[in-house]
Amino acid sequence: MSKTLSAEALRSVVAGIIEAVGSSRAEAEQVAANLVLANLSGHDSHGVGMVPRYVDAVAEGGLVPNTAVRVELDAGAMLALDGQGGYGQIVGVQAMELGIARAQELGSCILSLSHAHHLGRIGHFAEMATAQGLVSMHFVNVLSRPVVAPWGGGDGRFGTNPCCIGVPLAGAEPFVLDYATSRVAQGKMRVAHNKGERVPAGYLIDERGAPTDDPGVVVVPQSGGLFGALMTFGEHKGYGMAVACELLGGALTGSGTWHRTPDAARSVYNGMLTVLIDPARLGTRERFEQEASAFVDWLKQSPPGAGFDGVQLAGEPERTARRARERDGIVIDDATWGEIVAAGAQAGVAVQSV
Ligand code: NAD
């Protein structure tokens, strides 16, 4: 059983809960719109299913409603901001607005954001930049649980560290590459475990560091109370990108890297290093636009491979999902809906009556 809701109905439910745990109405609506957009884009793992965790994080004091970025350094094309534990959907947007204005003024901006609570779908920030004709690169680390193993290592040492690149394309929708550096999302392992399914080789190691196809190793404690870990994508190459995200998103921003024993805290903190470039100011605009369009056309002419309908560009699957889900509604599985109802009750909101 599952529930299908319109985007509007879902936004109203989520905004009601976020407001009830302390946010202004405007903040609650912005957080809700961002989470529902993640569901619309096909990324349910970063959508409204996060609400129960946010409610717990507010109660614990790790997520602070009605908090804005604090400017720590404002030096021309370099901006360093502290998110101060505010909603990532708020401080992330504030940071990008400041960075975009600076890149429009000076041609580029290096934007560092520390201590944001969960920033959600990083592609949202790249889409803000590409909508203004800017190139945008993001390196992000995650402080919540060390669920991903280093290549050659036998336990989890860092988070799912996402990386994202947005490139505007003249007269066409932008390229928006946005992915976690883990081979697969932790949330997908929970679903597989609940269904009693096995997962393909190369996704997981168990608590002793041995390869396994049992998703339970990252969901329930194993022998000795230990957990297994997710692998990175692309073997040593994805591992290197995950470390780059930790070094740039966690260390260079001053946000903090992972080097401690995990606890049960529900907060998720992100550090994000963003590089913004205005192609018009780099002096290559005309050639950039021509060459990028010509390359995309060339890619699209590749004949469909076995089992595929054709070549897509990063960003396309999300836009296709948005059209379908705006039309057909968003399907929320029973377990997720139950958790949202419970989070509502915790916040004093009767969700089922909405
Ligand atoms: P994913 O594996 O679904 O990959 C998504 C990327 O691949 C997108 O850029 C998409 O356009 C592209 N893509 C998908 N299918 C394609 C195809 N057939 N051809 C060409 N391109 C294709 O994503 P993921 O790794 O599961 O990450 C999901 C989301 O989770 C992202 O938005 C990421 O930012 C977010 N995330 C956030 C955090 C955080 O702490 N805030 C942590 C991890 C992940």
Boltz pocket constraint, residues with backbone or C-beta under 6 A from the ligand:
constraints:
  - pocket:
      binder: B
      contacts: [[A, 43], [A, 46], [A, 118], [A, 119], [A, 120], [A, 121], [A, 122], [A, 123], [A, 141], [A, 142], [A, 160], [A, 161], [A, 162], [A, 163], [A, 164], [A, 176], [A, 177], [A, 178], [A, 179], [A, 180], [A, 181], [A, 182], [A, 184], [A, 185], [A, 269], [A, 270], [A, 311], [A, 312], [A, 313], [A, 314], [A, 315], [A, 316], [A, 317], [A, 318]]
      max_distance: 6.0
